[in-house]
Amino acid sequence: MPGPAAPPPPTLSLSNCEREPIHIPGLIQEFGVLLCIHEDSLAILQLSANAEHWFARPTSQLLAQGFEALLSPAQVQSLKLFLKANPVEFENPYQISTTTADGSLRLWTGYFHRHEGQLIVELEFEVVPEATVTLGSFYARVQSAISNIQQAQSLQQLCDVTACEVQRISGYDRVMIYRFATDWNGKVVAEKIGPAKGVASYLGHYFPASDIPSQARAIFLANWLRMIPDVAYQPVPIVPLLNPRTVQPLNLTRTFLRSVSPIHLQYLKNMGVGASLTISLVKEGRLWGLISCHHGQARNIPHDARDACTFIGKLVSAQL
């Protein structure tokens, strides 16, 4: 049985968003499928409701049969070898193929991580690179970005170069370097705007600490990258709501499919943003700032480009 339905969310406002439990929303974004799996048996404990569509099987059947029923025997053996890695996160992404009820195959980019004794699997639909980007040209861009960042002679130059290089690799309309003050108020200290017309500049603007509350900062500190390919997405519920082993909602702190606060989505819509990508900047274990990327329309980029942006975030963090 799918289990209890999610209770109606509390009314959210700027006055109480600091208390919003954004790590356990019970929802994901719709650009992938999430499963919580018992690692030894490959039994499915929880899954996102859209799995029913993509695997062409009822949710009740998926929960009863387990993940192994979706895989070929060879894929099962390959997966078990993959899961021997510790930590498994260092081996991501993992290309995986699943079968539908009629026996056809579907290819996914899989991301696995262990959290609070659970094995969480995120399967993302393959994103096709833009036609103008070849593998060789992409890695040439990355090498150039690394070289330019390493040559920065001051903090301001480091921020300026970083904004330019992330915009060049990601293709987002606007890339900002956002720095936190000691009281968590923030300022846009660098910015690069792409060729799209009519993109507003926020360079030099200050933003209050309430814009990024403490629990959101904690998630940014735990994850190097967060992406919202389409701010107009329809959240997908996780079923059952409560994990049968922990009797708690699934902790999505370290997932990239985690659904976003409705307040934040409305905030982006008010800014005319259709998609966003955020990379953390960390100094001595503390969140120093963010690389914040905005696009006027929905935008998803391949995992190679996201990995490059993550690497840049780590490189700049080390430079700090």
C-alpha positions as CSV (number, residue, x, y, z in Angstrom):
1,M,0.0,0.0,0.0
2,P,1.3,3.5,-0.8
3,G,0.8,4.6,2.9
4,P,-0.6,7.7,4.4
5,A,-1.0,10.8,2.3
6,A,1.1,13.9,3.0
7,P,-0.6,16.3,5.4
8,P,-1.4,19.7,4.0
9,P,1.6,22.0,4.3
10,P,1.4,24.8,6.8
11,T,0.8,28.3,5.6
12,L,4.3,29.7,4.8
13,S,5.3,33.3,5.1
14,L,8.5,35.3,5.5
15,S,7.9,35.3,9.2
16,N,8.0,31.5,9.6
17,C,10.1,30.3,6.6
18,E,13.1,30.0,9.1
19,R,11.2,27.0,10.6
20,E,10.2,25.4,7.3
21,P,11.5,21.7,7.3
22,I,13.0,21.9,3.8
23,H,15.1,18.8,4.3
24,I,11.9,16.6,4.6
25,P,9.5,18.0,2.1
26,G,8.1,14.6,1.0
27,L,8.4,15.9,-2.6
28,I,10.9,16.0,-5.4
29,Q,11.3,17.9,-8.6
30,E,10.0,16.2,-11.7
31,F,13.2,15.9,-13.8
32,G,14.1,12.5,-12.3
33,V,12.9,9.6,-10.2
34,L,13.9,8.9,-6.6
35,L,14.0,5.6,-4.8
36,C,14.9,4.6,-1.3
37,I,16.3,1.1,-1.4
38,H,17.3,-1.5,1.2
39,E,20.9,-2.0,0.1
40,D,21.2,-5.8,0.8
41,S,17.9,-7.0,-0.7
42,L,17.3,-4.1,-3.2
43,A,13.8,-3.9,-1.9
44,I,12.2,-0.5,-2.6
45,L,11.1,1.2,0.6
46,Q,10.0,4.5,-0.9
47,L,9.8,6.0,-4.3
48,S,8.6,9.1,-6.1
49,A,5.1,8.8,-7.6
50,N,6.3,9.4,-11.1
51,A,8.1,6.1,-11.1
52,E,4.7,4.5,-11.9
53,H,4.7,6.3,-15.3
54,W,8.4,5.9,-16.2
55,F,8.6,2.2,-15.2
56,A,5.1,1.4,-16.5
57,R,4.1,-0.5,-13.4
58,P,1.8,0.5,-10.5
59,T,3.4,1.9,-7.4
60,S,2.1,-1.0,-5.3
61,Q,3.8,-3.5,-7.7
62,L,7.1,-1.6,-7.6
63,L,7.1,-1.6,-3.8
64,A,6.2,-5.3,-3.8
65,Q,8.7,-6.5,-6.4
66,G,11.7,-4.3,-5.6
67,F,14.4,-2.6,-7.7
68,E,15.8,-5.9,-9.0
69,A,12.6,-6.5,-11.0
70,L,13.5,-3.5,-13.1
71,L,17.0,-4.7,-14.0
72,S,18.5,-7.3,-16.2
73,P,20.6,-10.1,-14.5
74,A,23.7,-8.5,-15.8
75,Q,22.7,-5.0,-14.6
76,V,21.9,-6.5,-11.1
77,Q,25.5,-7.9,-10.9
78,S,27.0,-4.7,-12.1
79,L,25.0,-2.7,-9.6
80,K,26.0,-4.9,-6.7
81,L,29.7,-4.4,-7.6
82,F,29.1,-0.7,-7.9
83,L,27.6,-0.6,-4.4
84,K,30.7,-2.2,-2.9
85,A,32.4,1.2,-3.3
86,N,32.7,3.1,0.0
87,P,31.8,5.9,-0.1
88,V,29.6,5.2,-3.2
89,E,29.2,8.9,-3.9
90,F,32.8,9.0,-5.3
91,E,31.8,6.6,-8.0
92,N,28.8,8.7,-9.3
93,P,27.3,9.0,-11.9
94,Y,26.4,5.4,-12.7
95,Q,24.8,4.7,-16.0
96,I,21.8,2.4,-15.5
97,S,19.2,0.8,-17.7
98,T,15.8,-0.3,-16.5
99,T,13.0,-2.3,-18.2
100,T,9.4,-1.4,-18.6
101,A,6.5,-3.8,-18.4
102,D,6.8,-4.5,-22.1
103,G,10.5,-5.3,-21.9
104,S,11.8,-2.1,-23.5
105,L,14.9,-0.4,-22.0
106,R,15.3,3.1,-20.7
107,L,18.7,4.6,-20.0
108,W,19.3,6.8,-16.9
109,T,22.1,8.7,-15.2
110,G,22.1,7.3,-11.7
111,Y,23.3,9.0,-8.5
112,F,23.6,6.9,-5.3
113,H,24.3,8.0,-1.7
114,R,24.0,6.6,1.7
115,H,22.3,8.7,4.4
116,E,21.0,7.8,7.8
117,G,21.3,4.1,7.1
118,Q,19.3,4.5,3.8
119,L,20.5,4.0,0.2
120,I,19.0,6.7,-1.9
121,V,18.9,6.4,-5.7
122,E,18.3,9.3,-8.0
123,L,17.7,8.5,-11.6
124,E,17.9,11.5,-14.0
125,F,16.7,11.6,-17.6
126,E,19.6,12.0,-19.9
127,V,20.2,15.7,-20.9
128,V,21.4,16.1,-24.4
129,P,24.4,18.5,-24.7
130,E,23.9,21.6,-26.9
131,A,24.8,20.9,-30.5
132,T,27.7,23.4,-30.5
133,V,29.4,21.7,-27.6
134,T,31.7,18.7,-28.3
135,L,33.4,16.7,-25.6
136,G,36.8,18.1,-26.6
137,S,35.6,21.7,-26.7
138,F,33.9,21.3,-23.3
139,Y,37.0,20.1,-21.6
140,A,39.1,22.8,-23.3
141,R,36.7,25.3,-21.7
142,V,37.1,23.7,-18.3
143,Q,40.9,23.7,-18.5
144,S,40.8,27.4,-19.6
145,A,38.5,28.2,-16.6
146,I,40.9,26.5,-14.2
147,S,43.9,28.4,-15.5
148,N,42.2,31.8,-15.4
149,I,40.9,31.3,-11.9
150,Q,44.3,30.2,-10.6
151,Q,45.9,33.3,-12.1
152,A,43.6,35.7,-10.1
153,Q,45.7,38.2,-8.1
154,S,43.1,39.5,-5.7
155,L,39.8,38.4,-4.1
156,Q,37.8,40.8,-6.4
157,Q,39.6,39.5,-9.4
158,L,38.9,35.9,-8.3
159,C,35.2,36.6,-8.0
160,D,35.0,38.4,-11.3
161,V,36.8,35.6,-13.2
162,T,34.7,33.0,-11.5
163,A,31.5,34.6,-12.5
164,C,32.7,34.9,-16.2
165,E,33.9,31.3,-16.3
166,V,30.8,29.7,-14.8
167,Q,28.6,31.7,-17.2
168,R,30.7,30.6,-20.1
169,I,30.5,26.9,-19.1
170,S,26.9,26.9,-17.9
171,G,25.3,29.2,-20.4
172,Y,23.0,30.8,-17.8
173,D,21.8,34.4,-18.5
174,R,23.2,35.8,-15.2
175,V,25.9,34.5,-12.9
176,M,26.4,36.2,-9.6
177,I,29.0,35.8,-6.8
178,Y,27.0,36.4,-3.6
179,R,29.0,36.9,-0.4
180,F,27.7,36.5,3.2
181,A,28.6,39.0,5.9
182,T,29.1,37.8,9.5
183,D,25.4,38.5,10.2
184,W,24.4,36.5,7.1
185,N,23.2,39.5,5.2
186,G,24.6,39.2,1.6
187,K,25.9,41.3,-1.2
188,V,26.4,40.6,-4.9
189,V,30.2,41.2,-5.3
190,A,30.7,40.1,-8.9
191,E,28.4,39.4,-11.9
192,K,28.5,38.2,-15.5
193,I,25.5,38.7,-17.7
194,G,25.3,36.6,-20.9
195,P,24.2,37.8,-24.4
196,A,20.4,37.6,-23.7
197,K,18.7,41.0,-23.8
198,G,16.9,42.6,-20.9
199,V,18.7,40.7,-18.1
200,A,18.7,42.9,-15.0
201,S,21.9,43.5,-13.1
202,Y,22.1,42.9,-9.3
203,L,25.8,43.8,-9.0
204,G,26.4,45.7,-5.7
205,H,22.9,44.9,-4.4
206,Y,22.5,43.9,-0.7
207,F,20.0,41.2,0.4
208,P,18.8,40.5,4.0
209,A,19.7,37.3,5.8
210,S,16.1,36.2,5.7
211,D,16.4,35.6,2.0
212,I,18.5,32.5,2.7
213,P,17.4,31.3,6.1
214,S,19.6,29.1,8.4
215,Q,18.2,25.7,7.3
216,A,18.8,26.6,3.7
217,R,22.4,27.6,4.5
218,A,22.9,24.3,6.2
219,I,21.8,22.5,3.1
220,F,24.1,24.6,0.9
221,L,26.9,23.7,3.3
222,A,26.1,20.0,2.9
223,N,25.8,20.1,-0.9
224,W,28.1,21.8,-3.4
225,L,25.4,22.2,-6.0
226,R,21.6,22.7,-6.2
227,M,19.7,23.0,-9.5
228,I,16.1,24.0,-10.4
229,P,15.7,23.3,-14.1
230,D,12.2,24.8,-14.2
231,V,10.7,26.9,-11.4
232,A,7.2,26.1,-12.7
233,Y,7.6,22.4,-12.0
234,Q,4.9,20.3,-10.4
235,P,6.2,18.7,-7.2
236,V,6.1,14.9,-7.2
237,P,5.2,13.2,-3.9
238,I,7.2,10.4,-2.3
239,V,5.2,7.2,-1.4
240,P,4.8,6.1,1.2
241,L,5.2,9.3,3.1
242,L,6.9,7.6,6.0
243,N,9.9,5.3,5.6
244,P,8.8,1.8,6.8
245,R,12.2,1.3,8.6
246,T,12.5,4.7,10.4
247,V,8.8,5.7,10.5
248,Q,10.0,9.2,9.5
249,P,9.8,11.2,6.3
250,L,12.8,10.6,4.0
251,N,15.6,13.0,4.7
252,L,16.4,14.6,1.4
253,T,19.3,16.9,2.6
254,R,21.8,15.4,0.2
255,T,19.6,14.8,-2.8
256,F,19.6,17.0,-5.9
257,L,16.0,16.2,-6.8
258,R,14.7,17.6,-3.5
259,S,11.7,19.8,-4.0
260,V,12.2,23.5,-3.2
261,S,10.4,25.7,-0.8
262,P,7.4,27.4,-2.3
263,I,8.6,30.7,-0.9
264,H,11.9,30.4,-2.8
265,L,10.1,29.4,-6.0
266,Q,7.8,32.4,-5.8
267,Y,10.9,34.6,-5.0
268,L,12.6,33.4,-8.2
269,K,9.4,33.9,-10.2
270,N,9.2,37.5,-8.9
271,M,12.7,38.1,-10.3
272,G,11.7,36.8,-13.7
273,V,13.8,33.6,-13.3
274,G,12.8,30.4,-15.1
275,A,15.7,28.2,-13.9
276,S,18.5,28.4,-11.4
277,L,21.8,26.7,-10.5
278,T,23.6,27.4,-7.2
279,I,27.1,26.4,-6.2
280,S,28.4,26.7,-2.7
281,L,31.6,28.6,-1.7
282,V,33.0,27.4,1.6
283,K,35.9,28.8,3.6
284,E,37.3,26.9,6.6
285,G,34.1,24.9,7.1
286,R,31.8,27.9,6.9
287,L,29.5,29.0,4.1
288,W,31.4,32.0,2.6
289,G,29.0,32.7,-0.3
290,L,27.3,31.3,-3.4
291,I,27.7,31.2,-7.1
292,S,24.1,32.0,-8.1
293,C,23.1,31.3,-11.8
294,H,19.8,32.5,-13.2
295,H,18.1,31.9,-16.6
296,G,15.0,33.5,-18.0
297,Q,13.5,30.2,-19.3
298,A,13.6,26.6,-18.1
299,R,17.1,25.2,-18.5
300,N,18.8,21.9,-17.7
301,I,22.5,21.2,-18.3
302,P,24.3,17.9,-18.6
303,H,26.0,16.4,-15.6
304,D,29.4,17.1,-17.1
305,A,28.7,20.8,-17.1
306,R,27.3,20.6,-13.5
307,D,30.4,18.6,-12.4
308,A,32.6,21.3,-13.9
309,C,30.7,24.0,-12.0
310,T,31.0,22.0,-8.8
311,F,34.8,21.6,-9.4
312,I,35.1,25.4,-9.9
313,G,33.2,26.0,-6.6
314,K,35.7,23.7,-4.8
315,L,38.6,25.3,-6.5
316,V,37.5,28.8,-5.6
317,S,36.8,27.7,-2.1
318,A,40.4,26.5,-1.8
319,Q,41.6,29.8,-3.2
320,L,39.6,31.7,-0.6
